[in-house]
Amino acid sequence: MEFQALKYIYQPAANHVEANTLLLLHGTGGDENDLLSIGQEFGNDCNVLSLRGNVSENGMPRFFKRLGMGIFDEQDLTFRTHEMVAFIKELATKEGFDSNKLIALGYSNGANIAGSTLVLYPDFLAGAILYRPMQPFKSIAPDLQNTRHTPIFMSNGAVDSTVNQADTATYVSVLKKAGFEVDNHTLPTGHNLTREDLRLSIDWYKQNFK
């Protein structure tokens, strides 16, 4: 398959060339409009780039295929991650933002392709906010290394039937061992996002990028 462009919305900050760029990655069934209101709560001093996944599952946009609930098509995930990163690099030149100052904010399916980016391009992202993530690949090479000490925010629901808490602990351990600075939170909720997710992640963002 050849790479295809992704549909997107780009909202530049006043000082867009030097600003951080918040990369919004929706969950299953969402689109590039889904997380804009969340992105706006991080302030008007960062660019916002929101993407729509190129995969359709029964009419619902996704960033990559899955074989069943919680079972990822890892071959497609790998391809779609390469496709997305190549697209973002081209877009950075077109829109004039710094691709070295990219902070992913992903929910569920979007968090998982952000996680895949951390694995396949460990120094590409300046940071990542992962709401309800799962480990993107069953097996991650033990020599994975992040040299930027990239800060990662993760939040999971204690009663989330989609995400296994033990698997999350393993995922956090893998990322920390690779050199990522992981701040993980378990909240008393399910797979849905809450105001507490947002409050904690905004505080984290201010601490790391303000």
GITARA-V932723 format. One record per residue. N is the residue number from 0. RES is the residue in three letters. PHI is phi in radians with two decimals (NA if undefined). Layout:
n=N res=RES phi=PHI
n=N res=RES phi=PHI
This chain:
n=0 res=MET phi=NA
n=1 res=GLU phi=-1.72
n=2 res=PHE phi=-1.11
n=3 res=GLN phi=-2.10
n=4 res=ALA phi=-1.16
n=5 res=LEU phi=-1.82
n=6 res=LYS phi=-1.20
n=7 res=TYR phi=-2.69
n=8 res=ILE phi=-2.16
n=9 res=TYR phi=-2.11
n=10 res=GLN phi=-2.11
n=11 res=PRO phi=-1.34
n=12 res=ALA phi=-1.37
n=13 res=ALA phi=-1.02
n=14 res=ASN phi=-1.84
n=15 res=HIS phi=-1.15
n=16 res=VAL phi=-1.17
n=17 res=GLU phi=-1.73
n=18 res=ALA phi=-1.33
n=19 res=ASN phi=-1.18
n=20 res=THR phi=-2.09
n=21 res=LEU phi=-1.53
n=22 res=LEU phi=-1.67
n=23 res=LEU phi=-1.62
n=24 res=LEU phi=-2.26
n=25 res=HIS phi=-1.27
n=26 res=GLY phi=-1.54
n=27 res=THR phi=-0.98
n=28 res=GLY phi=1.54
n=29 res=GLY phi=-1.55
n=30 res=ASP phi=-2.66
n=31 res=GLU phi=-1.20
n=32 res=ASN phi=-1.58
n=33 res=ASP phi=-1.00
n=34 res=LEU phi=-1.81
n=35 res=LEU phi=-1.04
n=36 res=SER phi=-1.14
n=37 res=ILE phi=-1.19
n=38 res=GLY phi=-1.00
n=39 res=GLN phi=-1.15
n=40 res=GLU phi=-1.30
n=41 res=PHE phi=-1.53
n=42 res=GLY phi=1.88
n=43 res=ASN phi=-1.71
n=44 res=ASP phi=-1.71
n=45 res=CYS phi=-2.16
n=46 res=ASN phi=-1.19
n=47 res=VAL phi=-2.16
n=48 res=LEU phi=-2.13
n=49 res=SER phi=-2.02
n=50 res=LEU phi=-1.91
n=51 res=ARG phi=-1.94
n=52 res=GLY phi=-1.10
n=53 res=ASN phi=-1.55
n=54 res=VAL phi=-1.80
n=55 res=SER phi=-2.06
n=56 res=GLU phi=-2.06
n=57 res=ASN phi=0.91
n=58 res=GLY phi=1.48
n=59 res=MET phi=-1.75
n=60 res=PRO phi=-1.10
n=61 res=ARG phi=-2.47
n=62 res=PHE phi=-1.55
n=63 res=PHE phi=-2.78
n=64 res=LYS phi=-1.34
n=65 res=ARG phi=-2.31
n=66 res=LEU phi=-1.62
n=67 res=GLY phi=-3.12
n=68 res=MET phi=-1.07
n=69 res=GLY phi=1.36
n=70 res=ILE phi=-2.02
n=71 res=PHE phi=-1.53
n=72 res=ASP phi=-1.41
n=73 res=GLU phi=-1.18
n=74 res=GLN phi=-1.16
n=75 res=ASP phi=-1.21
n=76 res=LEU phi=-1.02
n=77 res=THR phi=-1.10
n=78 res=PHE phi=-1.07
n=79 res=ARG phi=-1.17
n=80 res=THR phi=-1.19
n=81 res=HIS phi=-1.06
n=82 res=GLU phi=-1.07
n=83 res=MET phi=-1.15
n=84 res=VAL phi=-1.12
n=85 res=ALA phi=-1.09
n=86 res=PHE phi=-1.12
n=87 res=ILE phi=-1.10
n=88 res=LYS phi=-1.09
n=89 res=GLU phi=-1.16
n=90 res=LEU phi=-1.17
n=91 res=ALA phi=-1.03
n=92 res=THR phi=-1.21
n=93 res=LYS phi=-1.15
n=94 res=GLU phi=-1.63
n=95 res=GLY phi=1.45
n=96 res=PHE phi=-1.90
n=97 res=ASP phi=-1.52
n=98 res=SER phi=-1.24
n=99 res=ASN phi=-1.45
n=100 res=LYS phi=-2.06
n=101 res=LEU phi=-1.75
n=102 res=ILE phi=-2.06
n=103 res=ALA phi=-1.31
n=104 res=LEU phi=-2.25
n=105 res=GLY phi=-2.23
n=106 res=TYR phi=-2.01
n=107 res=SER phi=0.97
n=108 res=ASN phi=-0.98
n=109 res=GLY phi=-1.18
n=110 res=ALA phi=-1.13
n=111 res=ASN phi=-1.33
n=112 res=ILE phi=-1.32
n=113 res=ALA phi=-1.12
n=114 res=GLY phi=-1.12
n=115 res=SER phi=-1.09
n=116 res=THR phi=-1.11
n=117 res=LEU phi=-1.08
n=118 res=VAL phi=-1.38
n=119 res=LEU phi=-1.46
n=120 res=TYR phi=-2.33
n=121 res=PRO phi=-1.05
n=122 res=ASP phi=-1.92
n=123 res=PHE phi=-1.34
n=124 res=LEU phi=-1.53
n=125 res=ALA phi=-1.41
n=126 res=GLY phi=-3.07
n=127 res=ALA phi=-2.65
n=128 res=ILE phi=-1.97
n=129 res=LEU phi=-2.03
n=130 res=TYR phi=-1.65
n=131 res=ARG phi=1.01
n=132 res=PRO phi=-1.43
n=133 res=MET phi=-2.17
n=134 res=GLN phi=-1.06
n=135 res=PRO phi=-1.21
n=136 res=PHE phi=-2.18
n=137 res=LYS phi=-1.02
n=138 res=SER phi=-2.13
n=139 res=ILE phi=-2.03
n=140 res=ALA phi=-0.96
n=141 res=PRO phi=-1.15
n=142 res=ASP phi=-1.62
n=143 res=LEU phi=-0.98
n=144 res=GLN phi=-2.45
n=145 res=ASN phi=-1.87
n=146 res=THR phi=-1.64
n=147 res=ARG phi=-1.62
n=148 res=HIS phi=0.89
n=149 res=THR phi=-1.06
n=150 res=PRO phi=-1.33
n=151 res=ILE phi=-2.23
n=152 res=PHE phi=-1.82
n=153 res=MET phi=-2.28
n=154 res=SER phi=-2.41
n=155 res=ASN phi=-2.32
n=156 res=GLY phi=-1.65
n=157 res=ALA phi=-1.11
n=158 res=VAL phi=-2.03
n=159 res=ASP phi=-1.40
n=160 res=SER phi=-1.34
n=161 res=THR phi=-1.51
n=162 res=VAL phi=-2.01
n=163 res=ASN phi=-1.40
n=164 res=GLN phi=-1.11
n=165 res=ALA phi=-1.15
n=166 res=ASP phi=-1.15
n=167 res=THR phi=-1.11
n=168 res=ALA phi=-1.05
n=169 res=THR phi=-1.12
n=170 res=TYR phi=-1.05
n=171 res=VAL phi=-1.04
n=172 res=SER phi=-1.09
n=173 res=VAL phi=-1.09
n=174 res=LEU phi=-1.15
n=175 res=LYS phi=-1.11
n=176 res=LYS phi=-1.09
n=177 res=ALA phi=-1.37
n=178 res=GLY phi=1.94
n=179 res=PHE phi=-1.31
n=180 res=GLU phi=-1.67
n=181 res=VAL phi=-1.72
n=182 res=ASP phi=-2.00
n=183 res=ASN phi=-1.86
n=184 res=HIS phi=-2.25
n=185 res=THR phi=-1.95
n=186 res=LEU phi=-1.92
n=187 res=PRO phi=-1.38
n=188 res=THR phi=-2.66
n=189 res=GLY phi=-1.75
n=190 res=HIS phi=-1.43
n=191 res=ASN phi=-1.26
n=192 res=LEU phi=-1.39
n=193 res=THR phi=-2.23
n=194 res=ARG phi=-1.10
n=195 res=GLU phi=-1.17
n=196 res=ASP phi=-0.96
n=197 res=LEU phi=-1.17
n=198 res=ARG phi=-1.06
n=199 res=LEU phi=-1.11
n=200 res=SER phi=-1.27
n=201 res=ILE phi=-1.18
n=202 res=ASP phi=-1.05
n=203 res=TRP phi=-1.05
n=204 res=TYR phi=-1.06
n=205 res=LYS phi=-1.09
n=206 res=GLN phi=-1.19
n=207 res=ASN phi=-1.76
n=208 res=PHE phi=-2.31
n=209 res=LYS phi=-1.75
